[in-house]
């Protein structure tokens, strides 16, 4: 049976839809209403507060913590300064991605690693020979993501901390409702936002204080469905949907490299040896076989395929995660793995992995869709990611 997060007494009262799912062994709200419109609007026009406690968390401490993390991550974590956060992934010896997440440096010898799936055993196995301690803190720390254009104003009112000057991917500490918290300027919506980390026993006062401060600014409790739409607009990959951990893949073709899932910008190759480095260097030399791209589905062609069946055009109200074949000249060249109708952009979007030669901006493709139980193909074009990238996210 799924566990309750420390914020469950509040989220369960507010979730009138009773729409829940299991996330990493915890109860998680899908949508507080029967539709996620209000929550999506809050993320993009005011602020949304979402319980992201189920995110896996690991405290890495000790004299060798910087060199150990530099060894297992594709980024050189030794260069990460205290009070900063970075995003990256980690790979197996063959350069295939195991997971992705954030790393925060709280002190010279204390880092926090987050991941989508359990990583403790792998981290501990890689730590042999290093003076480092690794402890899981998932069940001890509650996390709230406050996301949206009003998030800075709300958090500045709720917290005794330096919020106004906290830059993108920075971290600080402070107090909320008289309780100690850690604050990072991070999130999964591609918008201005913060994440607030606190011990379980402080969870409810912290939640109440943020909601109270946000009331006049239009804050809404938000669930995973609305966040899924925003992360697609931001072009963020999702573990288990847009790529799979090499640890769980049955065959080689299911595995991905950082370059293939669009994380080449996070890879730092010119440094001391790290896990998967040789394989990634070899891939760089021979060229990447496939790439993750953004697709914009052609609205006129969507109307056409529905009109052929005598139906008005229809787009899903939620983000979709059912893989769809992508074609060029009648031949399958990839697959779209997630997508959504973007209300703020008024566009039908998808994330897709396509073979080499079909990933350039402006490339015209066809994507499969189903209308009245019949499979059809409609036009799509490769466009840059992120689809939505407001200036306020970094300023």
C-alpha positions in Angstrom: 0.0 0.0 0.0 1.4 3.4 -0.9 2.8 5.6 1.9 1.5 9.0 2.9 3.8 12.0 2.4 4.1 14.4 5.4 1.8 16.8 3.5 -0.9 14.2 3.1 -3.2 15.6 5.8 -3.5 18.8 3.7 -3.4 17.4 0.2 -6.0 14.8 1.0 -8.4 17.4 2.3 -8.0 19.5 -0.8 -8.2 16.7 -3.4 -12.0 16.8 -4.1 -11.5 14.7 -7.3 -10.1 11.6 -5.4 -7.7 11.2 -8.4 -4.5 9.8 -7.0 -1.7 7.6 -8.3 1.3 5.9 -6.8 4.6 7.7 -7.2 7.7 5.9 -6.0 5.7 4.1 -3.3 3.8 7.2 -2.1 0.3 8.5 -2.6 0.4 11.4 -5.1 -2.4 13.7 -6.3 -3.0 13.6 -10.1 -5.5 16.5 -10.1 -7.3 18.2 -7.3 -10.3 18.9 -9.6 -11.7 16.4 -12.1 -9.9 18.4 -14.8 -6.5 20.1 -14.4 -7.3 23.4 -16.1 -7.2 25.5 -12.9 -3.9 24.0 -11.8 -2.3 24.5 -15.2 -3.4 28.2 -15.3 -2.0 28.7 -11.8 1.4 27.3 -12.9 1.5 29.7 -15.9 -0.2 32.8 -14.6 0.0 32.8 -10.8 1.6 30.0 -8.7 1.0 26.3 -8.1 2.1 24.3 -5.0 2.8 20.7 -5.6 4.0 18.0 -3.2 7.1 16.4 -4.7 8.3 14.5 -1.7 8.4 11.1 -3.5 11.5 12.3 -5.4 14.4 10.0 -4.3 16.9 11.9 -2.1 20.4 10.9 -1.1 22.8 12.7 1.2 26.5 12.2 0.1 29.0 13.4 2.7 32.7 13.0 3.4 36.2 14.1 2.4 35.9 12.4 -1.0 32.3 13.4 -1.8 33.3 15.8 -4.6 35.6 13.4 -6.3 33.2 10.5 -5.9 30.3 12.4 -7.5 32.6 13.6 -10.3 33.5 10.0 -10.9 29.9 8.7 -11.2 28.2 11.7 -12.9 28.6 13.1 -16.4 29.3 16.5 -15.0 32.4 17.5 -13.0 30.8 17.9 -9.6 34.1 18.9 -8.0 33.6 22.3 -9.7 30.1 22.8 -8.2 30.3 25.6 -5.7 28.7 25.6 -2.3 25.1 26.9 -2.5 24.7 25.9 -6.1 22.6 23.2 -7.9 23.2 21.4 -11.1 21.2 19.0 -13.2 22.8 16.0 -14.9 22.5 12.3 -15.5 24.6 9.2 -14.8 25.5 6.2 -16.9 26.7 2.7 -16.8 30.1 1.6 -18.2 28.7 1.5 -21.7 27.6 5.1 -21.6 23.9 4.3 -21.3 21.8 6.5 -19.0 20.7 5.0 -15.7 18.8 8.1 -14.3 18.8 11.8 -14.1 18.3 14.4 -11.3 19.7 17.3 -9.5 22.8 17.7 -7.2 23.0 20.4 -4.6 26.2 21.3 -2.7 25.2 22.4 0.8 28.8 22.5 2.1 32.3 21.5 1.1 31.6 17.9 2.0 27.8 17.6 1.8 25.8 17.1 -1.4 22.2 16.0 -2.0 21.4 13.9 -5.0 17.9 13.4 -6.3 16.8 10.7 -8.7 13.6 9.3 -10.2 14.2 5.7 -9.3 16.1 4.0 -6.4 19.9 4.7 -6.7 21.2 3.9 -3.3 22.6 0.5 -4.1 24.3 1.8 -7.3 25.8 4.8 -5.5 27.1 2.6 -2.6 28.6 0.1 -5.0 30.5 2.8 -6.9 31.7 4.4 -3.6 34.2 1.6 -2.9 37.6 3.1 -2.3 36.3 6.6 -1.5 36.0 8.2 1.9 32.3 8.9 1.6 29.0 8.1 3.3 25.7 7.8 1.4 22.4 7.9 3.2 18.9 7.9 1.8 16.8 10.8 3.1 13.6 10.3 1.0 11.5 9.3 4.0 12.8 12.1 6.2 12.5 15.2 4.1 9.3 16.6 2.6 9.6 18.8 -0.5 7.2 21.3 -2.0 7.6 22.8 -5.4 6.2 26.4 -5.7 6.1 27.2 -9.4 4.8 30.1 -11.5 5.3 33.9 -12.1 4.1 34.8 -8.6 6.3 32.2 -6.8 9.0 34.6 -5.8 6.6 37.1 -4.3 4.8 34.4 -2.4 7.9 32.8 -1.0 9.5 36.1 -0.1 6.4 36.8 2.0 6.3 33.3 3.6 10.0 32.8 4.3 12.7 34.4 6.4 15.4 34.0 3.7 17.1 35.8 0.9 14.6 35.1 -1.9 14.7 38.2 -4.1 18.4 37.7 -4.8 18.4 33.9 -5.1 19.5 33.2 -8.7 18.6 30.4 -11.0 19.9 27.0 -9.8 21.1 28.4 -6.4 20.3 27.2 -2.9 19.9 28.8 0.5 18.5 28.2 3.9 15.9 30.0 6.0 12.8 29.7 8.1 9.1 29.3 7.2 6.5 29.5 10.0 9.4 29.4 12.4 10.7 26.1 11.0 14.1 25.6 9.3 13.9 25.0 5.6 16.3 24.6 2.6 15.3 26.4 -0.6 16.5 25.8 -4.1 15.5 27.8 -7.2 14.6 24.7 -9.2 11.6 23.0 -10.6 10.1 20.8 -13.3 7.7 23.3 -14.9 10.2 25.4 -17.0 9.0 28.5 -15.2 10.1 30.7 -12.4 10.0 28.5 -9.3 11.4 27.2 -6.1 11.6 24.0 -4.1 11.3 24.0 -0.4 12.9 21.2 1.6 12.1 20.5 5.3 12.0 17.8 7.9 8.8 15.8 8.0 7.8 17.1 11.4 7.8 20.7 10.0 5.8 19.9 6.9 2.3 21.0 7.8 3.3 24.5 9.3 5.4 25.1 6.2 2.6 24.1 3.8 0.1 26.3 5.6 2.4 29.3 5.6 3.0 29.2 1.9 -0.6 28.7 1.1 -1.6 31.6 3.3 1.0 33.9 1.8 -0.1 32.9 -1.7 -3.9 33.4 -1.2 -3.9 36.9 -2.5 -1.7 36.0 -5.4 -3.9 33.2 -6.8 -2.0 30.2 -5.5 -3.5 26.7 -6.1 -2.6 23.3 -4.9 -1.5 21.4 -8.0 -1.1 17.7 -9.0 1.0 15.7 -11.3 -1.3 16.0 -14.4 -0.9 19.8 -14.7 2.9 19.5 -14.0 3.2 16.9 -16.8 1.8 19.4 -19.3 4.2 22.1 -18.2 7.3 19.8 -18.3 6.4 18.9 -21.9 6.1 22.6 -22.8 9.6 23.0 -21.1 11.0 20.1 -23.2 12.0 18.1 -20.1 12.5 14.3 -20.5 10.7 12.0 -18.1 12.4 8.8 -16.9 10.3 5.8 -17.7 8.5 7.6 -20.5 10.9 9.4 -22.8 13.8 7.2 -21.9 14.3 4.1 -19.7 17.0 3.3 -17.3 19.6 1.0 -18.8 19.3 -1.1 -15.6 15.8 -2.1 -16.5 15.9 -2.5 -20.3 15.5 -5.9 -21.8 17.3 -5.2 -25.1 20.0 -2.7 -26.2 17.7 -0.7 -28.4 15.7 0.4 -25.4 18.7 2.0 -23.8 19.8 5.6 -24.4 22.9 7.7 -24.2 22.9 11.3 -22.9 23.3 12.6 -26.5 20.3 10.6 -27.6 17.9 12.1 -25.0 19.1 15.7 -25.4 21.4 15.9 -22.4 24.7 16.4 -24.3 24.8 19.9 -22.9 25.2 18.3 -19.4 28.1 16.1 -20.3 31.7 17.3 -19.5 34.1 15.0 -21.3 37.4 16.8 -21.0 38.4 15.9 -17.4 39.4 13.0 -15.2 37.8 9.6 -16.0 34.2 9.0 -15.1 31.8 6.1 -15.5 30.8 5.7 -19.2 33.3 8.3 -20.4 35.1 6.1 -22.9 31.8 4.9 -24.5 30.4 8.5 -24.7 33.7 9.7 -26.4 33.4 6.9 -28.9 29.8 7.8 -29.7 30.9 11.5 -30.2 33.5 10.3 -32.7 31.2 8.1 -34.7 28.1 10.3 -34.5 24.8 10.0 -32.6 22.4 7.4 -34.1 19.2 9.2 -32.9 18.1 12.3 -31.1 15.2 13.6 -28.9 13.4 16.4 -30.7 10.5 18.6 -30.3 7.5 18.2 -32.6 4.8 20.6 -33.4 1.7 18.8 -34.8 0.1 20.5 -37.8 -3.4 21.8 -36.8 -4.8 21.9 -40.3 -3.8 18.3 -40.9 -5.3 17.3 -37.5 -8.6 18.8 -38.7 -8.3 16.9 -42.0 -7.9 13.5 -40.4 -10.9 14.1 -38.1 -13.0 15.5 -41.0 -12.4 12.3 -42.9 -14.3 10.5 -40.2 -17.0 13.1 -40.0 -15.8 14.3 -36.6 -14.7 17.7 -35.2 -11.0 17.9 -34.2 -10.1 16.8 -30.7 -7.0 17.1 -28.5 -6.5 15.3 -25.2 -7.1 17.3 -22.0 -4.1 15.7 -20.3 -0.6 15.0 -21.4 -0.3 11.7 -23.2 2.4 9.0 -22.7 1.4 6.4 -25.3 4.3 5.9 -27.7 3.3 6.8 -31.3 5.3 5.9 -34.5 6.8 8.7 -36.4 7.3 8.3 -40.2 9.1 9.9 -43.2 8.3 8.8 -46.7 6.2 5.9 -45.4 9.1 4.5 -43.3 9.1 4.6 -39.5 12.1 6.8 -38.4 11.3 7.1 -34.7 8.6 7.4 -32.0 6.9 10.2 -30.1 6.8 9.3 -26.4 4.8 12.1 -24.8 2.9 15.1 -25.8 0.2 17.7 -24.8 -2.0 20.5 -26.1 -0.3 23.7 -24.8 -3.0 26.2 -23.8 -0.6 29.0 -23.4 1.1 28.4 -26.8 -2.1 27.2 -28.6 0.0 24.4 -30.1 -0.1 20.6 -30.2 3.3 19.5 -29.0 5.2 16.2 -28.7 8.6 14.9 -27.7 10.0 12.3 -30.0 13.2 10.3 -30.6 14.0 10.1 -34.3 16.8 8.5 -36.3 19.9 10.4 -37.5 19.1 12.6 -40.5 15.6 13.5 -39.4 16.3 15.7 -36.3 17.1 19.0 -37.9 14.8 22.0 -37.3 12.1 22.3 -40.0 12.2 18.6 -40.9 8.7 17.5 -41.9 7.5 14.1 -40.5 4.3 12.2 -40.1 3.0 11.0 -36.7 0.4 8.3 -36.1 -2.9 9.2 -34.5 -6.2 7.3 -34.0 -9.6 8.7 -35.0 -12.7 6.6 -34.4 -10.6 3.5 -33.8 -8.8 4.0 -37.1 -5.1 4.6 -37.4 -4.2 7.7 -39.4 -1.1 9.8 -40.1 -0.8 13.6 -39.7 1.9 16.1 -40.4 4.4 17.2 -37.7 7.5 19.4 -38.0 10.7 19.4 -35.9 11.0 22.6 -33.8 13.5 23.7 -31.2 13.1 22.8 -27.5 12.1 24.2 -25.1 8.7 25.1 -26.6 8.0 27.5 -23.6 11.0 29.3 -22.1 9.9 32.6 -20.3 12.7 35.1 -19.4 11.4 35.2 -15.8 12.6 31.6 -15.3 16.2 32.8 -15.1 15.9 36.5 -14.1 
